[in-house]
Amino acid sequence: MNILFDTSTLVAALVTSHPVHSDALRRLQRVKSGDDAGFISAHSLAELYSTLTAMPSQPRIPPPVAWQLIQSNVLATFRIVSLTEADYLMLLEQLSTAGIVGGVTYDALILHAATKVAVDQIVTLNERHFQRIRPDLSDLITAP
């Protein structure tokens, strides 16, 4: 199964204290074992690093540890889906027409990456945001 992971799912999989860690980790392990093919938006790489290093956990995750987590758990097993300049411009026009504002713009980037590859599922902890942006993809959007 081809699965695109949202940043929120990767954070949950990598942070043991996260409330849905075990469910998200199971999903991650399926990708690492080759049972599923994992995809991630290029945007999510930066968002994942930012979130891991800024979380209010004690102790905080130092930047080198965050980078190591990304290298060993994401870069080693996930295919990174990049957006082009044309993708960004088209997406911003669509969001403006639909009246979608704020932080869900970044969710829209992730969803657009999912449409560039043939994914069977989009795994996120922000199901409602994703469904609001792309109701036509609701059947693919699921929580860990």
Residue pairs with C-beta under 8 A, 6 or more apart in sequence:
1 36
1 37
1 120
1 121
2 36
2 37
2 39
2 117
2 118
2 119
2 120
2 121
3 27
3 31
3 36
3 37
3 38
3 39
3 119
3 120
3 121
3 122
3 123
4 38
4 39
4 40
4 41
4 81
4 110
4 113
4 114
4 117
4 119
4 121
4 122
4 123
5 27
5 28
5 31
5 38
5 39
5 40
5 44
5 78
5 123
6 44
6 107
6 110
6 122
6 123
6 124
6 125
6 126
6 130
7 44
7 47
7 48
7 51
7 110
8 124
8 125
8 126
9 24
9 27
9 123
9 124
9 125
9 144
10 24
10 28
10 40
10 44
10 48
10 73
10 74
11 18
11 48
11 51
11 52
11 55
12 18
12 19
12 20
12 21
12 23
12 24
12 25
12 125
12 144
13 21
13 24
13 25
13 27
13 28
13 73
13 144
14 28
14 52
14 69
14 73
15 21
15 52
15 55
15 57
15 61
17 57
18 24
20 125
20 143
20 144
23 143
23 144
24 123
24 144
26 144
27 36
27 123
27 144
28 38
28 73
30 36
31 37
31 38
31 77
31 78
32 73
32 76
32 77
37 79
38 77
38 78
38 79
39 78
39 79
39 80
39 81
39 113
39 114
39 117
39 119
40 74
40 78
40 79
40 80
40 81
40 113
41 80
41 81
41 83
41 109
41 110
41 112
41 113
41 114
42 80
42 81
42 82
42 83
42 113
43 83
43 106
43 109
43 110
43 113
44 110
45 70
45 74
45 80
47 106
48 70
48 74
49 63
49 66
49 67
49 70
52 61
52 66
52 69
52 70
53 60
53 61
53 62
53 63
53 66
55 61
61 69
79 117
81 113
81 114
81 116
81 117
82 113
83 91
83 109
83 112
83 113
83 116
87 112
87 116
88 109
91 108
91 109
91 112
92 105
94 108
95 101
95 105
95 108
95 133
98 133
100 108
100 132
100 133
104 129
104 132
104 133
107 124
107 126
107 129
107 130
107 133
108 133
108 134
110 122
110 124
110 130
111 122
111 130
111 133
111 134
111 137
114 122
114 137
114 140
115 137
119 140
120 140
121 140
121 141
121 142
122 130
122 137
122 140
122 141
122 142
123 142
123 143
123 144
124 130
124 141
124 142
124 143
125 143
125 144
127 141
127 142
127 143
130 137
130 141
131 137
131 138
131 141
134 141
